[in-house]
Amino acid sequence: MHSLKLPESRRVLWVVAALLILICGAAYYFFMPVAEVAIVKRGTAISAVYGTVRIEPAFVVHVRAQNAGFIQLAEEFSAGRGAIGKTVAKGQLLASIADEATARQLKQARADYRAAAERAKLPLPSQELLKTAEDNLHRIEQVVASGNVPAVEYEKSKSEVNRLRGALENERIERDRNLQSLDEAEKKLESQMRASEIRAPMDGLLSAVGTIDSELVSEGNQLFTISSRKTYVRESESAALRLPKSTFRRTRFVDSTGGRSGHTTLHDHFGNGEAARQSHGGHDRRNEHHHRHARERAARADARSDCRSSAPCETRNHSEAHDQTRIPHARFHGSIERRLAGRSCRRERSGSASSRSTGSSATRRQFAEMTAPLYIALRFATHRKRALFLSLVGVVFGVGIFICTQAQTQGFAQFFIDSTIGSNGALVVRSRFQPRSGDMIVSGKTTNTAARRNIFEGITNVSEIMRVSRQFSNVVACSPVVRGTVGARGGFQTTTAELFGIDPVSHLRTTDLAKQIVDGKFDDFRNNTSSVIVGYRLAAQLEIGTGDTIQLLAPGGEYWRFNVAAIARSGVGTIDSSRIYAHGRVAQRLLKKPYDASMIIYKLRDPDRAPALATHFENLFQHTAQSWQEREEGTLQIFSTLRISTAVTVSLIILLAGFGIFNVLTMSVLSKVREIAILRSMGYRRIDISAIFLWQGALIATVGSIIGCMLGALLTFTVSHVPIHVRGLLYTNHFLVVWDWRHYFWATVLAGIAVCIASYVPARRAAQLQPVDTLRGSSL
């Protein structure tokens, strides 16, 4: 059974899906509400100035030896104490205490089990005998009624079949019992080896190593120390921070978990308030915040001085990195604006204070105004959850079914292309021609070319053409073939077959004939010139198998006897039902051909460039050349038409989803007329109102496309395992699919176009609403 294996494309699809999820998460983080405003009173803490700290691990685990022996450190920690500071994961192998005898026994047990499993795949000895006896019994049953065979022969055959069935069942039971015993022995040895392995009990950092490689350790010896990533404040180097005007102070801190150090720089500028920033010297990001800053703005210069000199100093502990902080308190009544995302803070004074300050606060406020339409669009979209769900369902199923159908139709087409190229080559050079006009060179791809040529059957200078063509970079291999039509007879059946005389060595490099063998061996054919390889369906039609004799009728009327060395199945019905492979010299004598080859087939590195190379070969060698695209043009057009028709049909689902989104957004505009009027009266422009509803469509398209791509991948994977019995143009036992990123790209593009078109009209209508008329006509 042939299957398309595209592990690289599948990995690319999963990576793309993960990137899309990360992008959506980042977009949600940056587009979330930026700030909240709250009333503060005099004395409320509004900022913090960070000082220096000493950080140590909050949790330490000592790993001890469970038994005695020579220790073997894992490859990541083979440096011993040089591995201190490396990150370890829970369950990761740190070392193992060597037990040579158990290791050798486990290796032998695994080898025995694998050998027994391979033997179990082979047919049982009594299976072939039982099949022969059953066939004999079936034939006797057909003729026993006529009286030509005595009844005692029938009973004798029946008893023989029963005996062989019992023997086959005993062999099967013995084989299963042997496999089970070997499996149990392997699992027992694995459990013994697992007891000698030393693994990390938790996630963290390797902070101590108490042994070296190949050292003899005793039971209970302390081997490793693992520290958690979470830290706590051990001590502070300064109890209070006093910041003189326009000066800074730098102090050092030490991270005991990794032996790293850094510094803390404290700034104070009257013009910009107070600030503190902590930097580091290459330590772990999870242990502490790398940059901390806080700013305070006071109403008057004397208030600043009072705040800086009299504010108390407090110490607070946090789960990640804890610092000693100085907490200035508010010296005025007003409101404070606090950022919800990130670790930095920003504040604004209002009420009795003066006008709001500019700078970074104004920039962040502009960013908040830019994201306001998106925030309102999210609120509008989630307000009607049922309508949002129905819109998403249409896009999701449209995208998913589009991806699945494209993968399926292209899968069958790709299977046919691979099979025909693997059997007939990507390019074929045939008979020599001569232009009737007398020109030495005639283009091979012009109209009425055959009418202006004299065709001479066969190729006489095979070795010269092959030598020159191998110099082309796109040519991988080439093989001469003697081709003709013969009569084939096997048993009591006779049919017409296509004989291919090949050179086994060169043909094996050019085609996939060795991979197409389903019964017998290619070496038996290569080593015996009186043997042939028969197509799968042709062998079934002639009722012959490996080892049987087939007779081929030569043009002179005599029969040539050949031994069937192997049965080949290419997957293409026209090839499997008519082709017979023989040795080239034998086929030349049988067909009585005066030339060395009827054609030369080529294997190319890039089969898509075969038409251009065929034209070049015609001009160069004066022999007809045909690419696989030209040879299989009719079948390829059928696959292309089927693929386009399915794409158009499935695109209607996405179009219907667009109509659904149009209805949802139109109803949203009608139900939000007063809200739109209020937004317009607050200063929102027409383009802002349009952006709200365009954002709704964009959100539906984005989320629907992402989920639809996941659904398409799931449907494609499921369909590829659905059994199907195809024995016509192709041979397959399951649906064939292709994993191609272009399917996901075009499905997303179609969904985006449909949703954008559906969102444009409601967005334009919402922007044209007049706020004055709406508010006058409402009871608001």
Secondary structure, DSSP 8 states (H G I E B T S, - for coil): ------HHHHHHHHHHHHHHHHHHHHHHHHHS--EEEEEE-TT-B---EE---EEEES-EEEEE-SS-EEEEE-GGGTTGGGGTT-EE-TT-EEEEE--HHHHHHHHHHHHHHHHHHHHHHS--HHHHHHHHHHHHHHHHHHHHTTTSS-HHHHHHHHHHHHHHHHHHHHHHHHHHHHHHHHHHHHHHHHHHHHHTEEE-SSSEEEEEE---TT-EE-TT-EEEEEE-S-EEEEE-S-S-----TT-EEEEEEEETTTTEEEEEEEEEETTTEEEEEEE-SS--TTTS-S--------SSHHHHHHHHHH--EEE---SS---EEE--B--S-EEEEEESSSS-------TTS-S---THHHHHHHHHHHHHHHHHHHHHHHHSHHHHHHHHHHHHHHHHHHHHHHHHHHHHHHHHHHHHHHHH-SEEEEEEEEETT--S---TTSTTTGGGEEEE-SBS-HHHHHHHHTTSTTEEEEEEEEEEEEEEEETTEEEEEEEEEE-HHHHHHHS-HHHHEEEE-HHHHHT-TTEEEEEHHHHHHHT--TT-EEEEE-TTS-EEEEEEEEEE--SBHHHHTTEEEEEHHHHHHHHT-SSSBSEEEEEES-GGGHHHHHHHHHHHHSEEEEEHHHHTHHHHHHHHHHHHHHHHHHHHHHHHHHHHHHHHHHHHHHHTHHHHHHHHHTT--HHHHHHHHHHHHHHHHHHHHHHHHHHHHHHHHHHTTSEEEEESSBEEEE------HHHHHHHHHHHHHHHHHHHHHHHHHHHT--HHHHHHTS--
